[in-house]
């Protein structure tokens, strides 16, 4: 298990990571996995939310991998406290809980992603790289569940209100948005559509501007609620 390091040690290259989970075996297994990646480095771990908040303050990691259910201060509240104290830190919920309310509360509290603990290793690495590039991510099954709940609250026509003129998208923008809703990262969308990752970002940026949205999750939710994508 990683021990807290000094600020000088943390200053080395690579994305610094703090792991917060109340299961020792999972923490140590995740640390061993991350240490195999040349672009990430674990600098500490915590077994509950209170310890995560304190170690985030001391170590100032670039990324916190946070469980939702922990003793005392849970992961949702710990996320709120950490991001309020340091808006630059990125928090990703890594959990077995895929309840829609948990996902939405995590995003409201400042989380940049919500991924299942059963996520394949190669996809986890890619998702975390995307988060460090400024993306907000939901893994496929979680995205489908959350967006499905939003769709379930829509009216009989599948939309809560008719899209205005500024909501009209080009065919390619719709293609990119659909793959986003399917839970793909920017890199995966680029490969699927034979585009560059920069072009994918440009398309998403256009849609954000049209809809006055701030991140990928808001785009996906709005697209489903309006019936623009499945």
N, C-alpha and C positions, 0 to 999 in steps of 0.2 A: 504494500500500500504506500502511495506516495506521501512523503512528509512535507510539511510546509517549507518553502524555500525562501531565501532572502531576496530582496528586490534586485540585487546584482545578479543572482542566479536566474531570476525570471527574465532578465533583460536579454537572454540569448535569443537566437533566431528561432522562428517557428511560432505557430499559433499556440498560446498557452491555454491549458484546459484545467478546469476544476470539475470534479465529479461529485455529485451529491446523490446518495442513495443509501437507504438503511440496510441493504443486504451486502454484507462484506464480500461474499463470493462474487456477486455481480460487479461490485466496484473494482475488485482486483482483476477480474476477467476483462472488463472494459479497459482498464489501464494497460494491461498487457497487449490488448489489441491496438490501442492508440499509439503505443510506443513503437509499433512496427511501421507507422506512417512517418515519413521524413518531414512532413510539413505541420505536424501537431506534436505537442509535448505536454504531458500531464504534470502539473505543479502542485497538486494537492487534492484531497478528497474529504468529504464530510458525510456523516451518517444521519444528519437531520437538517431541517431548514435553518435553525438558529446557527448551527456551526457553518453552514454554507454561507450565510450572510456575513458572518465574522471573517471567514477565510477569503471571501470575495473582497472584503474591505482591505485585508492585509496583503493579499497576493496580487490583487488587481489583474485577474486573468482576462484573456481576450474572449473566452468562451466558457460558459457553465453548462454542463449537462445535468439536468435536474429531474429527479423523480417527482411524481405528483403526490403520492401517498407516503408520508414519513411522520414519525412521532413528533409531537409538539407542533412547532411551526411547520406546516406542510409546504410542498414545493410551490404551490400557487402564490401563497403569501410571501414566501422567500423570494420568488421571482419579482414580485412588486417592490419589495424592499431593496433588492440588489439593483434593479434597473432605475429606481428613483434616486439611489445614491450615486450611480455611475451609468448614465445613459449610453456610454460607449460600449459597455460590455454586452455581449450577445448571449442570450439564454435560450437553450433548446430543451424542451421537455422530452425525456426519453423514458417511456413508461408503458405499462400494459393497459392503462386506463384509456379507453377511446370514447368516453362519454362526451356528448356534444357540449354540455355545460362546462366541463373541465377544459375542453379545447378553447372555447370562446373566452372563458375567464383567464386562461393562460395568455392568450393573445392580448386581451385588454390590459393585463398586468405587465406587458412589455416583452413577452416571449417572442422570439424570432422564428420558432418552429415547434412542431409537435410530432414526434416520431415514435413508432412502436418499438419495443425492445426486441421484437422478432424480425426487425428489418434486416435484409441480407447485408453482410459486411461491406461488399463493394458499393452498394447503394448508400449505406450510412456514410461512408467516407465522402462520396460525391455530394450528398446532401449537406454535410458539414462544411465542405469547401464552398458550396453555394451560399450558405449562411454567412461565411466570412467575406464573401463578395458582395454582401448586402441583400441577398434574397431572403424571403420568408418562405418556409417550406412546411408542407404537411405530407406525410407518406400516403401512398395511394389508398389503402383501406380506411384510414382515418379521414382523409379528404372526402372520400365517397360517403362516409357516414354523416359527417358534418354537413356537407352540401346537400345530401339527401334530406336531412332534417329541415334545412332552409326551404328546399323545394316543397316539402310537405306542408309548410305554412303558407305557400302561395295560394292565390285565388284559383277559381275553376279553370282559368285559361292558362295557368302555369306561371303567371307573372303578377306581382303585387301592384304594378302600375305599368302603363305602356311606356316603352323606351322613347325618349325624346330624340330629336334630330341629331343631337351631339352623341347619342349612344350608338349610332349606326357604324358598323365595322366593315372593313373590307374582308374579302374571303380569306385572305392570308391571316389577318388579325384574328378571325374566328378560329382558324385552324390552330394557331398558337394558343389561343385562350382555351380551346377544348383540351389540348394536351396538358395545359397547366392544371385544369380541373381534374384531369386523370391522374395527377400527382407526379408528373415528370419534372425534372430539374431543367434549367435552361440548356445545359449541355445535352441532355437527352432529347429535348424538343428540337434542338439544332440537328442532331443526328437523324431524327425521325423525318424531318422535313427537308433535309439536305441543305441546311442553311448554316451560316456561321453563328457562333454564340452571340457575337456583337449584333448581328441582325435580329436575332430573337429578342435581345434586350431592347432594341430600337422599337420593335413591334409592341412589346409590352409597355414601353414608355409612352407610345402613342395612345394606347388604350387607357392608360392611367390618366393622361392629359384630357382625353375626351370625357372620361367619367369622373374626373377630379378625385381620384383615389391615390392612396399613398403606397400600397404594397400589393404583392401577389395574392395574398389571402383575400383582401378586400375585392380584388378583381374577380377572383373565382366565385366568391359568394354572390356578388352582384350579377355576374353572368348567369348563374343558375337561377337566382331569384327572378330575374327578368325573362327567363326562358330563352336566352340567347344561345346558350350551350346546354348540353345534356349533363 
